[in-house]
Amino acid sequence: MASIRVKEVFFLPPLAIARVGLSATPLECFVWDSDRTIHGAHRTVIKPRVSLDVLADGSLRPYLPKSIQFRDQGKLRPVAPFFELWVMLEGSDEPHPLTSALLGQLDATIDNVEYTITVANRKTHRRTGFASCAYIASVTVGASDHERKQLLAYSPHTSGQQPLVLESHKIPLGHFQAIKPIHRRAMGVHLGTLRVRFTPATGQVYGPPTAIAAPASPLRQGIQLPNVTLGGRLHEIVPKENRILNPDTPWSRHIMDVDGDDPQPSDSYDGANVGDSRSWGVVDDTCDGIIEANVVINNVRHVASARILSTCPDYAPDRRPFYSIADDLADRDLPRVAVSDDPELLHATQYEIADLFERAFETLSLYNLDAMRMRAILENLEFGSDDDFHPKLPKTDHKSMTDADRGLPRSDIRVPPYADLTADLFSFPAPKTDPPPGFRLPYAAAAQFAHAKLCDVETLLDFLRSKPERVKALIRPPFGRFSQYSEKDPAKPNPKFRDPRLDRDITHDMRMPPYMRDSDLNPLSLTNRQHDALMDLVGLLSLETPITQMVADLARQTATEGLAEINANAIGQDIKQRHRRRKTKRKRK
């Protein structure tokens, strides 16, 4: 129709994560849900959602899986996301799926749509500084071509450069397919929507002909191979059929922290911490990429783009991370959480913080706190303990999370700001002291016990309200924003934010989350947005205003129904009625 005009074309989702796997069958679709059974306690579970099977002709068959299956004959199933094209039309504020039928109304066909996907692995490029050590694959396909296209990558290079991946021995980075649209609906899915699918690679490693066998790290320089069993086992680096890389490139000569500009953590490559830490020249088939759609309608070209990330498998489908890419993006793009005594805003903030604590418990249930505590302590000791220099901060040596890590003398009537439960359970043990009877992982058990009760809304709000100083002390502050940093190096830690220039701010201790690591090996923290929302809520609840107290009372009354079931409007109306009754009583007096 001439009256319909397209304002914008875009992909949904704009970003997705694929996960490698050797099976030919992709993992089916499941989503998080809350267990509302009598014994479920509203814990996170997964439930099946409509999944899409790609048929031989490129069309889709929707179905509902009955159970989740991770492997086929020992081979992991990959996660292969779909991307849909959507449009915004002039005169409408609602997005519409771009279907073959809608294209017809716009005097166009699927031949007016073309896709280009470009994927690459640039990790070796980032470390060496040579683009010839990256490897890239790109495919352009029309929307009417529904054949599955393989993404074969090799290294671009100029004269005099040695490519890491030769054009004669390309590395497969996955497949790309334009889905055939069918003008039909099934199980709530519009099969006529224009879609593409990215299927990641199988999870292979590749190396040069010299990548045959090596000792496990760490192994200091000077240990002879006949004595390698003292440091660890010998293992095959790369299967024989995958030793296809060029050995004469900077990647096979790379040694961490030699050239100065090395991404952190600098030792995350094969060969690090073994001998002189020279790289074995090994790479994998994970990648990042961009999918682009060019849609020509009425002689106007519209361009849509989406990002795809290919990474390793995830083995915890019913456990949510407390810190995700979504939280990182929210921290970057969304404003600070508005925390006030407005009933609806207060309810929303309490829900967000309660969900954060619930996710923290779920993460902790997968975490070997005892092992990570010991690892962090040993790393701290390598750089020397400065506990005497910062007596108000938690301990960084073997006293961490013990009776010696209470932070304040026992005679102080206030609640100790740091170790509490673990301090009562475990005295100051020597590093090799056996754990208490019945506890293989005593610190992990204690932490799970402490966090489990905070998944209850009533208990959490009471904890935040009654122990604000303890909460402020227990939560590790995030790294500051650039605007918060002074030009001069700081002399001591700031309680509101951390500065990476200060050694104590990058040292591990028991503050929450305890001994967890960020991508650069620094102690992990909440995002600035999460931290600000939590502290603002703690400050508001500790004021004990009439409104916050009434909201807390109502939350306590409805806690058994679950926080998600609390009706914010009902809370607000109830508070207003209480205020009216109070005013009426005052007038009568």
Number of C-alpha atoms within 10 A of each C-alpha: 10 8 8 13 15 15 12 14 22 22 25 16 15 16 15 16 16 23 24 26 26 18 17 13 17 23 20 23 18 19 11 14 14 16 15 14 9 7 8 11 15 19 17 19 17 16 17 16 15 16 18 19 15 15 11 10 10 18 18 21 15 18 15 14 16 10 10 14 12 21 16 12 7 9 14 22 22 28 25 24 20 19 23 19 22 21 21 18 16 13 11 9 8 9 13 15 20 20 24 20 17 18 19 12 14 17 14 17 19 20 13 17 21 19 21 16 22 19 25 22 24 20 18 23 17 15 22 22 17 19 18 23 27 25 29 23 22 17 16 15 18 16 24 17 16 19 15 16 17 17 24 19 25 23 22 18 16 9 5 6 15 19 24 31 27 17 14 8 15 18 27 20 29 24 18 26 22 25 28 24 22 16 11 10 12 11 12 8 15 16 23 21 24 24 24 21 17 26 26 30 26 23 21 18 16 22 26 23 16 16 22 15 13 18 19 20 17 14 19 13 11 9 13 10 12 7 9 15 12 10 16 14 11 14 11 12 21 22 14 14 9 16 20 21 24 20 22 14 20 22 25 23 14 20 23 24 14 8 11 7 13 16 14 14 13 15 16 11 20 18 26 21 20 20 16 14 22 18 20 25 26 21 23 16 23 26 23 18 18 17 24 19 25 18 24 17 17 12 8 9 13 17 17 19 19 19 19 23 17 28 20 16 16 10 8 11 13 16 21 18 16 18 17 11 9 9 18 16 11 16 16 12 9 11 9 13 17 15 21 16 18 13 21 17 15 21 26 17 20 22 15 17 20 22 17 20 19 25 20 23 25 23 18 23 17 12 14 14 22 15 14 16 24 16 13 22 23 16 15 20 13 9 10 11 16 17 14 9 10 13 11 13 22 24 27 25 23 20 19 24 28 23 21 19 26 24 19 17 11 11 6 8 8 12 14 18 22 29 22 17 17 21 18 12 13 16 14 15 14 9 12 6 8 10 13 11 7 7 12 12 14 19 22 21 17 16 17 21 13 15 18 17 14 21 22 20 25 22 14 18 20 15 15 22 22 15 15 19 17 16 19 20 19 19 19 24 24 22 21 16 11 8 6 11 16 9 6 7 11 14 8 14 15 13 12 14 17 23 23 15 13 15 12 21 21 17 20 26 25 23 24 19 19 22 24 21 15 11 9 11 14 17 24 23 23 22 21 21 18 22 20 19 20 25 18 17 24 22 17 19 24 18 11 14 12 12 19 21 16 18 24 21 13 17 21 18 12 16 17 14 14 16 22 15 10 17 12 17 12 13 18 18 12 15 18 14 12 14 14 12 12 12 12 11 10 9 8 7 6
